[in-house]
Amino acid sequence: MSGDVQHFRTRRGAEVDFIVSVGRDLWAIEVKASRHVDRRDLRGVDAFADRAHKVARKIVVFLGARRQRIDGVEVLPVEQFLAELPV
């Protein structure tokens, strides 16, 4: 994983906690301190993906126990997210 980490925020308040370069791709990663994620929690990663190129993964990390996919966004329990990080 590259050392290039950024943050994204629109004027309307949609944000992504981490934009990480992975090779030539970008990962948009939003972190939620919640056991539940719904469509509203995807607003930032969707806004970033609409503006950027090469967004390979849109990810929301949360405290829940079950991996899921909501409208093309990966919703990952924190333990699974950490286990999938490239070395």
SERO-4910 file (N, C-alpha, C, O; in steps of 0.05 Angstrom, whole numbers):
BEGIN
 pado doro    nc1    nc2    nc3   cac1   cac2   cac3    cc1    cc2    cc3    oc1    oc2    oc3
  Met    A     17    -23      0      0      0      0     18     25      0     38     26     14
  Ser    A     11     44    -16     26     69    -17     23     85      8      4     82     23
  Gly    A     42    103     12     41    121     35     24    146     31     21    162     49
  Asp    A     12    149      7     -3    173      1    -32    169     11    -47    154      1
  Val    A    -38    185     32    -65    184     44    -76    213     44    -62    231     52
  Gln    A   -101    215     35   -114    242     35   -142    240     47   -151    218     54
  His    A   -154    263     49   -182    265     59   -198    280     38   -187    295     22
  Phe    A   -224    275     37   -241    288     17   -266    299     31   -278    286     48
  Arg    A   -273    323     24   -298    335     35   -309    355     14   -295    371      3
  Thr    A   -336    353     10   -349    371     -9   -359    396      7   -359    396     32
  Arg    A   -367    416     -8   -378    440      5   -404    434     20   -411    448     39
  Arg    A   -417    413     11   -443    406     25   -439    386     48   -458    377     60
  Gly    A   -413    380     54   -408    364     78   -404    334     74   -399    320     93
  Ala    A   -407    324     49   -401    296     44   -371    292     47   -356    308     36
  Glu    A   -363    272     61   -334    268     65   -326    238     64   -342    220     68
  Val    A   -300    235     59   -288    208     61   -264    211     79   -247    229     75
  Asp    A   -262    194     99   -240    196    118   -213    191    106   -194    206    112
  Phe    A   -210    171     89   -184    165     77   -187    159     47   -203    142     39
  Ile    A   -171    173     31   -167    166      3   -139    155      1   -120    170      6
  Val    A   -136    130     -5   -110    116     -5   -103    107    -33   -119     95    -46
  Ser    A    -78    112    -40    -68    102    -66    -58     74    -62    -41     68    -45
  Val    A    -69     56    -78    -60     28    -78    -52     21   -107    -69     16   -124
  Gly    A    -26     22   -111    -16     20   -139    -26     43   -154    -22     66   -146
  Arg    A    -40     38   -177    -51     60   -193    -80     66   -186    -93     83   -198
  Asp    A    -91     50   -168   -119     53   -160   -122     70   -135   -103     75   -120
  Leu    A   -146     79   -130   -153     93   -106   -174     78    -90   -192     66   -102
  Trp    A   -171     77    -64   -191     66    -47   -203     90    -31   -189    106    -20
  Ala    A   -230     92    -31   -244    111    -15   -254     97     10   -270     78      8
  Ile    A   -244    105     33   -250     90     58   -263    109     78   -251    129     87
  Glu    A   -288    103     86   -302    118    106   -304    100    131   -310     76    128
  Val    A   -299    111    154   -300     95    179   -323    105    196   -326    129    201
  Lys    A   -340     86    205   -363     93    222   -361     78    249   -356     54    250
  Ala    A   -365     93    270   -365     82    297   -393     73    304   -405     83    323
  Ser    A   -403     54    288   -430     45    291   -432     15    283   -415      5    268
  Arg    A   -452      2    294   -456    -26    287   -475    -29    263   -480    -51    253
  His    A   -486     -6    253   -504     -7    231   -496     14    210   -487     36    217
  Val    A   -499      7    185   -493     25    163   -518     26    144   -529      5    139
  Asp    A   -525     50    136   -547     51    116   -539     69     93   -516     79     92
  Arg    A   -557     73     74   -551     88     50   -539    116     55   -522    125     40
  Arg    A   -548    129     76   -538    156     82   -508    156     88   -494    176     83
  Asp    A   -498    134     98   -469    132    105   -451    129     81   -427    130     83
  Leu    A   -463    125     58   -448    121     33   -444    147     17   -430    147     -3
  Arg    A   -456    168     27   -456    193     12   -428    203      4   -424    212    -18
  Gly    A   -409    202     23   -383    212     17   -368    195     -3   -356    207    -22
  Val    A   -368    169     -1   -354    152    -20   -366    154    -48   -352    154    -68
  Asp    A   -392    157    -49   -405    161    -75   -398    188    -87   -393    189   -111
  Ala    A   -397    209    -71   -390    235    -81   -361    236    -92   -355    248   -112
  Phe    A   -343    222    -77   -315    221    -86   -313    205   -112   -300    214   -131
  Ala    A   -326    183   -114   -325    166   -138   -336    180   -162   -327    176   -185
  Asp    A   -356    198   -158   -367    213   -180   -346    233   -191   -348    241   -215
  Arg    A   -328    242   -175   -308    263   -183   -281    252   -190   -266    265   -205
  Ala    A   -274    228   -181   -247    217   -185   -247    195   -205   -267    182   -211
  His    A   -223    190   -216   -219    167   -234   -204    145   -219   -191    150   -199
  Lys    A   -207    121   -228   -193     98   -218   -200     92   -188   -183     82   -174
  Val    A   -224     96   -181   -233     88   -154   -239     58   -156   -260     50   -165
  Ala    A   -220     42   -146   -223     13   -148   -241      2   -127   -256    -18   -131
  Arg    A   -241     14   -103   -257      4    -81   -269     27    -65   -256     46    -58
  Lys    A   -295     24    -60   -310     43    -43   -316     26    -18   -330      6    -20
  Ile    A   -306     35      5   -308     18     29   -318     35     52   -310     58     56
  Val    A   -337     24     67   -345     35     93   -337     14    114   -346     -9    112
  Val    A   -321     22    133   -313      4    155   -331     11    179   -335     34    185
  Phe    A   -341    -10    192   -359     -6    214   -355    -27    236   -339    -45    233
  Leu    A   -369    -24    258   -366    -42    281   -384    -66    281   -385    -81    300
  Gly    A   -399    -69    260   -417    -92    258   -402   -118    253   -378   -118    251
  Ala    A   -417   -140    252   -405   -166    250   -406   -179    222   -393   -199    217
  Arg    A   -423   -168    204   -427   -181    179   -420   -163    155   -428   -140    153
  Arg    A   -404   -175    137   -396   -161    112   -421   -159     95   -438   -177     94
  Gln    A   -424   -136     81   -446   -132     64   -439   -114     40   -417   -103     40
  Arg    A   -456   -111     22   -452    -93     -1   -478    -77     -4   -499    -88     -6
  Ile    A   -475    -50     -4   -498    -33     -8   -493    -15    -32   -474      2    -31
  Asp    A   -508    -18    -53   -506     -1    -77   -477      0    -87   -467     22    -94
  Gly    A   -463    -22    -87   -436    -23    -98   -414    -15    -79   -391    -14    -86
  Val    A   -421     -8    -54   -402     -1    -34   -398    -25    -15   -417    -37     -5
  Glu    A   -372    -32    -10   -366    -53      8   -369    -43     37   -358    -22     43
  Val    A   -384    -57     53   -387    -50     81   -374    -72     97   -384    -95     98
  Leu    A   -352    -66    110   -335    -86    122   -332    -82    152   -327    -60    161
  Pro    A   -336   -104    168   -328   -102    196   -299    -96    198   -283   -104    181
  Val    A   -291    -80    218   -264    -70    220   -243    -93    219   -222    -89    207
  Glu    A   -249   -116    232   -230   -138    232   -225   -148    203   -202   -154    196
  Gln    A   -246   -151    188   -243   -160    160   -228   -140    143   -212   -147    127
  Phe    A   -234   -115    147   -220    -94    132   -190    -95    138   -174    -95    119
  Leu    A   -183    -97    163   -154    -98    170   -141   -123    158   -118   -122    150
  Ala    A   -155   -145    158   -144   -170    148   -139   -169    117   -122   -183    107
  Glu    A   -154   -152    104   -152   -150     74   -133   -128     64   -128   -126     40
  Leu    A   -121   -113     83   -103    -92     74    -78   -105     61    -67   -124     71
  Pro    A    -69    -93     38    -45   -104     26    -21    -97     42    -20    -76     56
  Val    A     -1   -114     42     24   -109     57     44    -96     40     66    -90     49
***
